[in-house]
Amino acid sequence: MSSPTDSFLSDKRPRIHKSNSGNVIETYESPDLWFDDGNIVIRTVLSDDGAYIAYKVHKSILASHSNVFRDLFDGPQTAFDIASDRYDGLPVIQLPDSPSEVNDFLKALYFPECVVSHLESNAHASNWLHL
């Protein structure tokens, strides 16, 4: 079964960078959820070989829709920024959820009109409810 990320992975090459710990990381940037003015990068594991998919989004959007993100961003910013990996100069939040779940969650926040069409599919409905 194909995932929402399969369609663009064949056309894109990953960016290679090093984490704070020195590990080499291959990262694919989401074409739909990569905003030039974003101020936080959400990253999730794309494959077992260590590739990731990243979403450059806005702290304010995440915090306005999620108590978890609100609490994270309301905490001591310097501690968050120091502890976090950086990507394009921005702090990174690593999520344990699947790329499909994260993609659906972020699309619900940024493109609410897509929720109605996706809820018609039981597989996508469970992603919305999980996150």
C-alpha positions in Angstrom: 0.0 0.0 0.0 1.4 3.4 -0.9 1.8 6.2 1.6 1.1 9.9 1.0 4.9 10.4 0.8 5.5 7.8 -2.0 4.4 10.2 -4.8 7.1 12.8 -4.2 10.0 10.6 -3.0 10.8 9.3 -6.4 11.1 12.9 -7.7 13.1 14.3 -4.8 16.5 13.8 -3.5 17.1 13.9 0.3 19.2 16.6 1.9 22.1 15.3 3.9 23.0 17.0 7.2 24.5 16.1 10.6 22.6 16.0 13.9 23.9 17.6 17.1 25.3 14.2 17.9 27.2 14.0 14.6 25.0 11.4 12.9 24.4 11.8 9.2 20.7 12.3 8.5 18.9 12.0 5.1 15.9 14.2 5.1 13.1 14.6 2.6 11.2 17.9 2.9 7.4 17.8 2.6 6.4 19.6 -0.6 2.9 20.5 0.8 3.9 21.4 4.4 7.2 23.3 4.0 6.5 27.0 4.6 9.3 29.5 3.9 8.3 31.5 7.0 7.9 28.4 9.3 9.8 28.6 12.6 9.9 24.9 13.7 10.7 21.7 11.9 8.8 18.5 12.7 10.6 15.3 11.7 9.5 11.7 11.6 11.2 8.5 10.6 10.4 7.6 7.0 12.3 4.3 6.7 14.3 1.8 8.6 17.5 2.9 6.9 17.4 6.2 8.8 15.7 8.5 6.3 13.3 11.2 7.6 10.6 13.4 6.3 10.5 16.9 7.6 7.8 19.6 7.8 8.6 23.3 8.3 5.6 24.7 10.0 4.6 27.4 12.6 4.8 27.1 16.3 1.8 29.4 16.7 -0.4 27.1 14.5 0.7 24.0 16.4 0.3 25.6 19.8 -3.2 27.0 19.0 -4.5 23.5 18.2 -2.5 21.3 20.6 -2.0 21.6 24.4 1.1 19.4 24.1 2.7 21.8 21.6 1.5 24.8 23.6 3.1 23.5 26.8 6.3 22.6 24.9 6.6 26.1 23.4 5.6 27.9 26.6 8.5 26.2 28.5 12.0 27.7 28.7 12.8 28.3 25.1 16.6 28.3 25.6 16.5 24.8 27.0 14.3 23.6 24.0 16.6 25.3 21.5 19.8 24.0 23.0 18.6 20.4 23.4 17.1 20.2 19.9 18.7 19.2 16.6 18.6 22.0 14.1 17.6 21.9 10.5 17.8 25.0 8.3 18.8 26.9 11.5 15.5 25.9 13.2 14.8 23.6 16.1 13.6 20.1 15.3 10.9 18.2 17.0 11.2 14.4 16.4 7.9 12.7 16.5 7.5 8.9 17.0 4.4 8.8 14.8 4.3 7.5 11.2 4.8 9.9 8.3 1.2 9.2 7.3 -0.1 10.2 10.7 1.9 13.3 10.9 1.1 14.3 7.4 -2.7 13.9 8.1 -2.5 15.8 11.4 -0.6 18.8 9.8 -2.9 18.9 6.8 -5.9 19.0 9.1 -4.4 22.1 10.7 -3.3 23.9 7.6 -5.8 22.6 5.1 -9.0 21.8 7.0 -11.0 21.3 3.9 -9.1 18.1 3.2 -10.3 16.6 6.5 -13.8 16.0 5.1 -12.5 14.1 2.0 -10.0 12.1 4.1 -12.5 11.1 6.8 -14.3 9.1 4.1 -11.5 6.7 4.3 -11.3 4.6 7.6 -7.5 4.4 7.4 -7.2 8.2 7.4 -9.9 8.7 10.0 -7.9 6.7 12.5 -4.8 8.9 11.8 -6.9 12.0 12.6 -8.2 10.5 15.8 -4.8 9.1 16.9 -3.0 12.4 16.9 
